[in-house]
Amino acid sequence: MTSFRLVVLASFLALRPAIAPAQVDVPPRPELYKFVMIQAAPGKLPDLLAAYRDRAPVMAANGDEAPVVVRHSQGDRWDLLVIYPIGSFTTFYSPERMARRDAAGKASGVTNAAFQDRLYQFIAWHEDVFVWGPPLAELRAYVQGQSVAHLEMMQAMAGQHDALTRQRHMESAFNVNRGRPRMLVFTHQEGAAWDVITLDAWKDWRQYGEAQMVSADVSDAAAKKAGFATADAVGVAMRSLINTHHDTLGTFISIAPR
């Protein structure tokens, strides 16, 4: 065996303990959400935002929960992420809820179908995925007073969905151990191919930037406490479980009428 192969083999064997996420307690996923990623047509983002703001009173009147909205700053292709709290399929799409939405749309003078047609005039690309996540009250409290959002969307390798979910909760603990916000973890139910989506929220860009300056010693101690071999092993563990990984930074925005 050549010396190069020996070096590669030794490196791999040294990493193996670091890329096998330990068992962690994964909290229940009681709430269903719909994540809608939207890329506006060229020059149409202001129109898209205006359309959502115009529709906000109808959303309130139909009894649905207000969405959490993130506007892209850098990263993935989408301009807006709209997170709709669904609760469950059976309640959200019940005949009573559907009838209430229909009535609210008609009362506004613009039916829901007509509003959707209007949106399509401003959209170049969109993608939807239904995911299970934390209780809505927890999500609301988590984003309250925060302005910066960091989202990671991942497709797991075959057979690694549960392991990836555990790794994301371990990484959340790692973040907390070194003074960063914990992550909210959302897992796939149906729709687009994202198996696990994580959200971490920050007060502002300054807090986000300062958190990158954590010392190596603190990071290593935080990683070991969370179940990783070292801080460097955190990313290795994640990448050993995924096919695709998209990162996005953005800001929380309100679509309430101005």
TIVEXGU-442548 format. One record per atom (N, C-alpha, C): residue number from 0; x, y, z. Coordinates in steps of 0.1 Angstrom, whole numbers. Layout:
TIVEXGU-442548
SITE    n      x      y      z
SITE  NUM      X      Y      Z
...
This chain:
TIVEXGU-442548
SITE    n      x      y      z
SITE    0      9    -12      0
SITE    0      0      0      0
SITE    0      9     12      0
SITE    1      6     22     -9
SITE    1     14     34    -10
SITE    1     13     42      3
SITE    2     23     51      5
SITE    2     22     60     17
SITE    2     10     69     16
SITE    3      6     73      4
SITE    3     -6     82      2
SITE    3    -18     75      7
SITE    4    -20     62      3
SITE    4    -31     55      8
SITE    4    -31     52     23
SITE    5    -20     50     28
SITE    5    -19     49     43
SITE    5    -23     61     50
SITE    6    -19     73     45
SITE    6    -23     86     51
SITE    6    -38     88     50
SITE    7    -44     85     38
SITE    7    -58     86     37
SITE    7    -66     77     46
SITE    8    -61     64     47
SITE    8    -68     54     56
SITE    8    -67     59     71
SITE    9    -55     63     74
SITE    9    -53     68     88
SITE    9    -62     80     91
SITE   10    -63     89     82
SITE   10    -72    100     84
SITE   10    -87     96     86
SITE   11    -91     86     77
SITE   11   -105     82     78
SITE   11   -107     75     91
SITE   12    -98     66     96
SITE   12   -100     59    108
SITE   12   -100     69    120
SITE   13    -93     80    119
SITE   13    -93     90    130
SITE   13   -106     97    130
SITE   14   -113     98    119
SITE   14   -125    106    119
SITE   14   -137     98    122
SITE   15   -136     85    121
SITE   15   -148     76    123
SITE   15   -156     79    136
SITE   16   -149     80    147
SITE   16   -156     82    159
SITE   16   -163     96    159
SITE   17   -158    105    151
SITE   17   -164    119    151
SITE   17   -176    120    142
SITE   18   -178    111    133
SITE   18   -189    112    123
SITE   18   -200    103    126
SITE   19   -200     97    138
SITE   19   -212     89    142
SITE   19   -219     96    153
SITE   20   -230    103    150
SITE   20   -237    111    160
SITE   20   -242    102    172
SITE   21   -239    106    184
SITE   21   -244     99    195
SITE   21   -259    100    197
SITE   22   -265     91    204
SITE   22   -279     91    207
SITE   22   -282    103    215
SITE   23   -292    111    211
SITE   23   -297    122    219
SITE   23   -312    121    220
SITE   24   -317    128    230
SITE   24   -332    129    231
SITE   24   -337    139    220
SITE   25   -345    134    211
SITE   25   -351    142    201
SITE   25   -365    145    206
SITE   26   -368    158    207
SITE   26   -381    162    213
SITE   26   -392    158    203
SITE   27   -405    157    207
SITE   27   -416    154    198
SITE   27   -418    166    188
SITE   28   -425    162    177
SITE   28   -427    172    167
SITE   28   -443    174    166
SITE   29   -448    182    174
SITE   29   -463    182    175
SITE   29   -470    191    165
SITE   30   -462    200    158
SITE   30   -469    210    149
SITE   30   -464    208    135
SITE   31   -474    209    126
SITE   31   -471    209    112
SITE   31   -470    223    106
SITE   32   -460    225     97
SITE   32   -458    238     91
SITE   32   -457    236     76
SITE   33   -460    246     69
SITE   33   -458    246     54
SITE   33   -447    257     51
SITE   34   -436    253     46
SITE   34   -425    262     42
SITE   34   -427    265     27
SITE   35   -428    278     24
SITE   35   -429    282     10
SITE   35   -417    290      6
SITE   36   -409    286     -3
SITE   36   -397    293     -8
SITE   36   -401    300    -21
SITE   37   -399    313    -22
SITE   37   -403    320    -34
SITE   37   -392    328    -40
SITE   38   -389    327    -53
SITE   38   -380    336    -60
SITE   38   -389    345    -68
SITE   39   -388    358    -66
SITE   39   -396    367    -73
SITE   39   -391    369    -88
SITE   40   -400    371    -97
SITE   40   -396    375   -110
SITE   40   -388    387   -110
SITE   41   -379    389   -120
SITE   41   -370    401   -120
SITE   41   -377    414   -118
SITE   42   -373    421   -108
SITE   42   -379    434   -105
SITE   42   -393    434    -98
SITE   43   -398    422    -95
SITE   43   -411    420    -90
SITE   43   -412    418    -75
SITE   44   -401    418    -68
SITE   44   -402    416    -53
SITE   44   -410    426    -46
SITE   45   -409    439    -49
SITE   45   -418    449    -42
SITE   45   -433    446    -45
SITE   46   -436    442    -57
SITE   46   -450    438    -60
SITE   46   -455    426    -52
SITE   47   -446    416    -51
SITE   47   -449    404    -43
SITE   47   -451    407    -29
SITE   48   -443    416    -23
SITE   48   -445    420     -9
SITE   48   -458    427     -7
SITE   49   -460    436    -17
SITE   49   -473    444    -16
SITE   49   -485    435    -17
SITE   50   -484    425    -25
SITE   50   -496    416    -26
SITE   50   -498    408    -13
SITE   51   -488    404     -6
SITE   51   -489    397      6
SITE   51   -495    407     17
SITE   52   -490    419     17
SITE   52   -495    429     27
SITE   52   -509    433     24
SITE   53   -513    434     12
SITE   53   -527    436      8
SITE   53   -536    425     13
SITE   54   -531    413     13
SITE   54   -539    401     16
SITE   54   -539    398     31
SITE   55   -530    405     39
SITE   55   -529    402     53
SITE   55   -543    403     61
SITE   56   -551    413     58
SITE   56   -564    413     65
SITE   56   -573    401     62
SITE   57   -572    396     50
SITE   57   -580    384     47
SITE   57   -575    372     54
SITE   58   -561    371     55
SITE   58   -555    360     63
SITE   58   -560    360     77
SITE   59   -561    373     83
SITE   59   -565    374     97
SITE   59   -580    370     98
SITE   60   -588    375     88
SITE   60   -602    372     89
SITE   60   -606    357     87
SITE   61   -598    350     80
SITE   61   -601    336     78
SITE   61   -598    327     89
SITE   62   -591    332    100
SITE   62   -588    325    112
SITE   62   -575    317    112
SITE   63   -568    318    101
SITE   63   -555    311    100
SITE   63   -544    319    108
SITE   64   -534    312    113
SITE   64   -523    318    120
SITE   64   -515    326    111
SITE   65   -510    338    115
SITE   65   -501    346    107
SITE   65   -488    339    104
SITE   66   -483    340     92
SITE   66   -470    333     89
SITE   66   -458    340     95
SITE   67   -447    333     96
SITE   67   -434    339     99
SITE   67   -427    341     85
SITE   68   -422    353     82
SITE   68   -417    355     69
SITE   68   -402    360     70
SITE   69   -394    354     62
SITE   69   -380    358     61
SITE   69   -376    363     47
SITE   70   -370    374     47
SITE   70   -365    380     34
SITE   70   -350    377     32
SITE   71   -347    371     21
SITE   71   -333    367     18
SITE   71   -323    378     18
SITE   72   -312    375     24
SITE   72   -300    384     24
SITE   72   -289    379     15
SITE   73   -285    366     18
SITE   73   -275    359     11
SITE   73   -276    344     12
SITE   74   -272    337      2
SITE   74   -273    322      3
SITE   74   -281    317     -9
SITE   75   -292    309     -5
SITE   75   -300    302    -15
SITE   75   -307    311    -25
SITE   76   -314    305    -34
SITE   76   -320    313    -45
SITE   76   -333    321    -42
SITE   77   -339    317    -31
SITE   77   -352    323    -29
SITE   77   -351    337    -23
SITE   78   -361    345    -26
SITE   78   -362    359    -20
SITE   78   -370    359     -8
SITE   79   -381    351     -7
SITE   79   -389    351      5
SITE   79   -391    336     10
SITE   80   -391    334     23
SITE   80   -395    322     29
SITE   80   -408    325     37
SITE   81   -419    319     34
SITE   81   -431    321     42
SITE   81   -434    308     49
SITE   82   -434    309     63
SITE   82   -436    297     71
SITE   82   -451    298     76
SITE   83   -459    289     71
SITE   83   -473    289     76
SITE   83   -475    279     87
SITE   84   -480    283     98
SITE   84   -484    273    108
SITE   84   -497    265    104
SITE   85   -496    252    103
SITE   85   -507    244     98
SITE   85   -514    237    109
SITE   86   -506    233    119
SITE   86   -512    225    130
SITE   86   -512    210    127
SITE   87   -522    207    118
SITE   87   -523    193    113
SITE   87   -531    194    100
SITE   88   -529    184     92
SITE   88   -537    184     79
SITE   88   -552    183     82
SITE   89   -556    175     91
SITE   89   -570    173     94
SITE   89   -577    186     98
SITE   90   -571    194    106
SITE   90   -577    206    111
SITE   90   -576    217    100
SITE   91   -564    219     95
SITE   91   -562    230     85
SITE   91   -570    228     73
SITE   92   -572    216     68
SITE   92   -580    214     56
SITE   92   -593    208     59
SITE   93   -598    210     70
SITE   93   -612    206     73
SITE   93   -622    214     65
SITE   94   -634    208     63
SITE   94   -644    215     55
SITE   94   -647    229     61
SITE   95   -648    229     74
SITE   95   -651    242     81
SITE   95   -641    253     79
SITE   96   -628    249     80
SITE   96   -617    259     78
SITE   96   -617    263     63
SITE   97   -618    254     54
SITE   97   -618    257     40
SITE   97   -630    266     36
SITE   98   -641    264     42
SITE   98   -653    273     40
SITE   98   -650    287     45
SITE   99   -644    288     57
SITE   99   -641    301     63
SITE   99   -631    309     54
SITE  100   -621    302     49
SITE  100   -612    309     40
SITE  100   -619    313     27
SITE  101   -627    305     22
SITE  101   -634    309     10
SITE  101   -643    321     12
SITE  102   -650    321     23
SITE  102   -659    332     27
SITE  102   -651    345     29
SITE  103   -640    344     35
SITE  103   -632    356     38
SITE  103   -626    362     25
SITE  104   -622    353     16
SITE  104   -617    358      3
SITE  104   -628    364     -5
SITE  105   -640    358     -6
SITE  105   -651    364    -13
SITE  105   -655    378     -7
SITE  106   -655    378      6
SITE  106   -659    391     13
SITE  106   -650    402     10
SITE  107   -637    399      7
SITE  107   -627    409      4
SITE  107   -628    415    -10
SITE  108   -636    407    -19
SITE  108   -637    411    -33
SITE  108   -627    404    -42
SITE  109   -618    397    -36
SITE  109   -608    389    -43
SITE  109   -607    375    -38
SITE  110   -612    366    -46
SITE  110   -613    352    -41
SITE  110   -599    347    -39
SITE  111   -598    336    -32
SITE  111   -584    330    -30
SITE  111   -578    326    -43
SITE  112   -586    320    -52
SITE  112   -580    316    -65
SITE  112   -575    328    -72
SITE  113   -583    339    -72
SITE  113   -578    352    -79
SITE  113   -565    357    -73
SITE  114   -564    356    -59
SITE  114   -552    361    -53
SITE  114   -540    353    -56
SITE  115   -542    339    -57
SITE  115   -531    331    -61
SITE  115   -527    334    -75
SITE  116   -537    336    -84
SITE  116   -533    340    -98
SITE  116   -525    353    -98
SITE  117   -528    362    -89
SITE  117   -521    375    -89
SITE  117   -506    372    -84
SITE  118   -505    364    -74
SITE  118   -491    360    -69
SITE  118   -483    355    -81
SITE  119   -489    346    -89
SITE  119   -481    340    -99
SITE  119   -476    349   -109
SITE  120   -481    361   -110
SITE  120   -476    372   -119
SITE  120   -463    377   -115
SITE  121   -459    375   -102
SITE  121   -447    381    -96
SITE  121   -437    370    -92
SITE  122   -440    357    -95
SITE  122   -431    346    -91
SITE  122   -424    339   -102
SITE  123   -411    338   -101
SITE  123   -403    331   -111
SITE  123   -402    316   -108
SITE  124   -401    313    -95
SITE  124   -399    299    -90
SITE  124   -404    298    -76
SITE  125   -410    287    -72
SITE  125   -414    285    -59
SITE  125   -413    270    -55
SITE  126   -412    267    -42
SITE  126   -411    253    -38
SITE  126   -418    253    -24
SITE  127   -426    242    -22
SITE  127   -433    240     -9
SITE  127   -429    227     -3
SITE  128   -428    227     11
SITE  128   -425    215     18
SITE  128   -433    216     31
SITE  129   -440    205     35
SITE  129   -446    204     48
SITE  129   -437    197     58
SITE  130   -435    203     69
SITE  130   -425    198     79
SITE  130   -431    198     93
SITE  131   -427    188    101
SITE  131   -430    188    115
SITE  131   -420    196    123
SITE  132   -425    204    133
SITE  132   -416    212    141
SITE  132   -421    214    155
SITE  133   -416    224    162
SITE  133   -419    226    176
SITE  133   -433    232    177
SITE  134   -439    233    189
SITE  134   -452    239    191
SITE  134   -451    254    186
SITE  135   -462    259    181
SITE  135   -463    272    176
SITE  135   -459    282    186
SITE  136   -463    281    198
SITE  136   -460    291    209
SITE  136   -445    291    211
SITE  137   -438    280    209
SITE  137   -423    280    210
SITE  137   -417    287    199
SITE  138   -422    285    187
SITE  138   -417    293    175
SITE  138   -419    308    177
SITE  139   -431    312    181
SITE  139   -434    326    183
SITE  139   -424    332    193
SITE  140   -422    326    204
SITE  140   -414    331    214
SITE  140   -399    331    210
SITE  141   -395    321    202
SITE  141   -382    321    197
SITE  141   -378    332    188
SITE  142   -387    336    179
SITE  142   -384    347    169
SITE  142   -387    361    174
SITE  143   -394    361    186
SITE  143   -398    374    191
SITE  143   -386    383    194
SITE  144   -386    395    188
SITE  144   -375    404    191
SITE  144   -362    401    183
SITE  145   -362    391    175
SITE  145   -351    388    167
SITE  145   -352    394    153
SITE  146   -341    397    146
SITE  146   -342    403    133
SITE  146   -335    395    122
SITE  147   -325    386    126
SITE  147   -317    378    117
SITE  147   -320    364    118
SITE  148   -322    357    106
SITE  148   -325    343    105
SITE  148   -314    336     98
SITE  149   -310    324    102
SITE  149   -301    316     95
SITE  149   -308    302     93
SITE  150   -309    298     81
SITE  150   -316    286     78
SITE  150   -307    276     70
SITE  151   -308    264     74
SITE  151   -300    253     67
SITE  151   -310    242     63
SITE  152   -310    239     50
SITE  152   -319    229     44
SITE  152   -311    218     39
SITE  153   -315    205     43
SITE  153   -306    194     39
SITE  153   -314    182     34
SITE  154   -308    175     25
SITE  154   -313    162     20
SITE  154   -305    151     26
SITE  155   -310    142     33
SITE  155   -303    131     39
SITE  155   -299    120     29
SITE  156   -288    114     32
SITE  156   -284    102     24
SITE  156   -294     91     28
SITE  157   -295     81     19
SITE  157   -305     70     21
SITE  157   -302     64     35
SITE  158   -313     62     43
SITE  158   -311     56     56
SITE  158   -306     64     67
SITE  159   -303     77     64
SITE  159   -297     85     74
SITE  159   -306     97     79
SITE  160   -319     96     76
SITE  160   -328    107     81
SITE  160   -328    108     96
SITE  161   -330     97    103
SITE  161   -330     98    118
SITE  161   -317    103    123
SITE  162   -306     98    117
SITE  162   -292    101    122
SITE  162   -290    116    120
SITE  163   -295    121    108
SITE  163   -293    136    106
SITE  163   -301    144    115
SITE  164   -313    140    118
SITE  164   -321    147    128
SITE  164   -314    147    142
SITE  165   -309    136    146
SITE  165   -302    136    159
SITE  165   -289    145    158
SITE  166   -282    145    147
SITE  166   -271    154    146
SITE  166   -274    168    147
SITE  167   -286    172    141
SITE  167   -290    186    142
SITE  167   -293    190    156
SITE  168   -299    181    164
SITE  168   -302    184    178
SITE  168   -289    185    186
SITE  169   -279    176    182
SITE  169   -266    177    189
SITE  169   -259    190    185
SITE  170   -260    194    173
SITE  170   -254    207    169
SITE  170   -260    219    176
SITE  171   -273    218    178
SITE  171   -280    228    186
SITE  171   -275    229    200
SITE  172   -273    218    206
SITE  172   -267    218    219
SITE  172   -253    223    219
SITE  173   -245    220    209
SITE  173   -232    226    207
SITE  173   -232    241    206
SITE  174   -242    246    199
SITE  174   -243    261    198
SITE  174   -246    267    211
SITE  175   -255    261    219
SITE  175   -259    266    232
SITE  175   -247    266    241
SITE  176   -240    255    241
SITE  176   -228    254    249
SITE  176   -217    264    247
SITE  177   -217    270    235
SITE  177   -207    280    233
SITE  177   -213    294    231
SITE  178   -225    296    237
SITE  178   -231    309    238
SITE  178   -239    314    226
SITE  179   -242    305    217
SITE  179   -250    309    205
SITE  179   -264    304    207
SITE  180   -274    309    199
SITE  180   -288    305    200
SITE  180   -289    290    196
SITE  181   -298    283    203
SITE  181   -302    270    199
SITE  181   -309    270    185
SITE  182   -310    259    179
SITE  182   -317    258    166
SITE  182   -331    251    168
SITE  183   -340    256    160
SITE  183   -353    249    159
SITE  183   -351    239    147
SITE  184   -356    227    149
SITE  184   -354    216    140
SITE  184   -368    212    134
SITE  185   -369    212    121
SITE  185   -381    208    114
SITE  185   -378    196    105
SITE  186   -387    186    104
SITE  186   -384    174     97
SITE  186   -395    171     87
SITE  187   -391    165     76
SITE  187   -400    164     64
SITE  187   -412    155     66
SITE  188   -424    160     61
SITE  188   -436    152     60
SITE  188   -439    149     46
SITE  189   -440    159     37
SITE  189   -442    157     23
SITE  189   -440    170     16
SITE  190   -438    169      3
SITE  190   -435    181     -6
SITE  190   -421    180    -11
SITE  191   -414    192    -11
SITE  191   -400    192    -17
SITE  191   -391    183     -9
SITE  192   -379    181    -15
SITE  192   -370    170    -10
SITE  192   -362    173      2
SITE  193   -365    184      9
SITE  193   -357    188     21
SITE  193   -361    179     33
SITE  194   -352    171     38
SITE  194   -355    162     49
SITE  194   -355    168     63
SITE  195   -345    178     65
SITE  195   -344    184     77
SITE  195   -341    199     74
SITE  196   -348    208     81
SITE  196   -346    222     80
SITE  196   -343    228     94
SITE  197   -333    236     96
SITE  197   -330    242    109
SITE  197   -331    257    108
SITE  198   -335    263    119
SITE  198   -336    278    120
SITE  198   -329    282    132
SITE  199   -320    291    131
SITE  199   -315    298    143
SITE  199   -317    313    141
SITE  200   -321    320    152
SITE  200   -325    334    151
SITE  200   -316    342    160
SITE  201   -313    355    155
SITE  201   -304    363    161
SITE  201   -310    377    163
SITE  202   -306    384    174
SITE  202   -311    398    176
SITE  202   -308    407    165
SITE  203   -295    407    160
SITE  203   -291    416    149
SITE  203   -279    410    142
SITE  204   -274    417    132
SITE  204   -262    412    125
SITE  204   -250    413    134
SITE  205   -249    423    143
SITE  205   -238    424    151
SITE  205   -236    411    160
SITE  206   -248    407    166
SITE  206   -247    395    175
SITE  206   -243    383    166
SITE  207   -248    382    154
SITE  207   -244    371    146
SITE  207   -229    371    143
SITE  208   -224    383    140
SITE  208   -209    384    137
SITE  208   -201    381    149
SITE  209   -205    386    161
SITE  209   -197    384    173
SITE  209   -196    369    177
SITE  210   -207    362    174
SITE  210   -208    348    177
SITE  210   -198    339    170
SITE  211   -192    345    158
SITE  211   -183    337    151
SITE  211   -169    338    157
SITE  212   -167    346    167
SITE  212   -154    348    173
SITE  212   -152    339    186
SITE  213   -160    329    188
SITE  213   -158    320    199
SITE  213   -144    313    198
SITE  214   -137    313    209
SITE  214   -123    307    209
SITE  214   -124    292    206
SITE  215   -113    287    201
SITE  215   -112    272    198
SITE  215   -113    264    210
SITE  216   -108    268    221
SITE  216   -109    260    234
SITE  216   -123    259    238
SITE  217   -130    270    238
SITE  217   -145    270    242
SITE  217   -153    262    232
SITE  218   -150    263    219
SITE  218   -157    255    209
SITE  218   -155    240    211
SITE  219   -142    236    214
SITE  219   -139    222    215
SITE  219   -146    216    228
SITE  220   -146    224    239
SITE  220   -153    220    251
SITE  220   -168    218    249
SITE  221   -174    228    241
SITE  221   -188    228    238
SITE  221   -191    216    230
SITE  222   -183    212    220
SITE  222   -185    201    211
SITE  222   -185    188    219
SITE  223   -175    186    228
SITE  223   -174    174    236
SITE  223   -186    172    245
SITE  224   -191    183    251
SITE  224   -203    183    259
SITE  224   -215    178    252
SITE  225   -216    182    239
SITE  225   -227    179    230
SITE  225   -226    165    224
SITE  226   -214    158    226
SITE  226   -213    145    221
SITE  226   -204    143    209
SITE  227   -197    154    204
SITE  227   -188    153    193
SITE  227   -174    152    199
SITE  228   -165    147    190
SITE  228   -151    146    194
SITE  228   -144    159    196
SITE  229   -146    168    186
SITE  229   -140    181    186
SITE  229   -150    191    179
SITE  230   -147    204    179
SITE  230   -155    213    172
SITE  230   -155    211    157
SITE  231   -143    207    152
SITE  231   -142    204    137
SITE  231   -150    192    133
SITE  232   -153    183    143
SITE  232   -161    171    140
SITE  232   -176    174    137
SITE  233   -180    186    142
SITE  233   -194    189    140
SITE  233   -198    190    125
SITE  234   -191    197    118
SITE  234   -194    198    103
SITE  234   -191    185     96
SITE  235   -181    177    100
SITE  235   -178    164     94
SITE  235   -190    155     96
SITE  236   -195    155    108
SITE  236   -207    146    112
SITE  236   -219    149    103
SITE  237   -222    162    101
SITE  237   -233    166     93
SITE  237   -231    162     78
SITE  238   -219    164     73
SITE  238   -216    162     59
SITE  238   -215    147     56
SITE  239   -213    139     66
SITE  239   -213    124     64
SITE  239   -227    118     62
SITE  240   -237    127     65
SITE  240   -251    122     65
SITE  240   -260    128     54
SITE  241   -254    137     46
SITE  241   -263    145     36
SITE  241   -258    143     22
SITE  242   -268    145     13
SITE  242   -265    146     -1
SITE  242   -263    161     -6
SITE  243   -272    169      0
SITE  243   -273    183     -4
SITE  243   -275    192      8
SITE  244   -269    204      8
SITE  244   -270    213     20
SITE  244   -271    227     14
SITE  245   -282    235     17
SITE  245   -283    249     13
SITE  245   -284    257     26
SITE  246   -276    268     26
SITE  246   -276    278     37
SITE  246   -282    291     32
SITE  247   -289    298     41
SITE  247   -294    311     38
SITE  247   -294    320     50
SITE  248   -290    332     48
SITE  248   -291    343     58
SITE  248   -302    352     54
SITE  249   -310    357     63
SITE  249   -321    367     59
SITE  249   -325    374     71
SITE  250   -336    382     69
SITE  250   -341    390     80
SITE  250   -356    387     81
SITE  251   -361    387     94
SITE  251   -375    385     96
SITE  251   -382    398     92
SITE  252   -393    397     85
SITE  252   -401    409     81
SITE  252   -416    407     84
SITE  253   -423    418     85
SITE  253   -437    417     87
SITE  253   -445    419     74
SITE  254   -455    412     71
SITE  254   -464    414     60
SITE  254   -477    421     64
SITE  255   -477    426     76
SITE  255   -489    433     80
SITE  255   -490    446     72
SITE  256   -502    451     70
SITE  256   -504    463     62
SITE  256   -497    475     69
SITE  257   -491    483     61
SITE  257   -484    495     66
SITE  257   -493    506     69
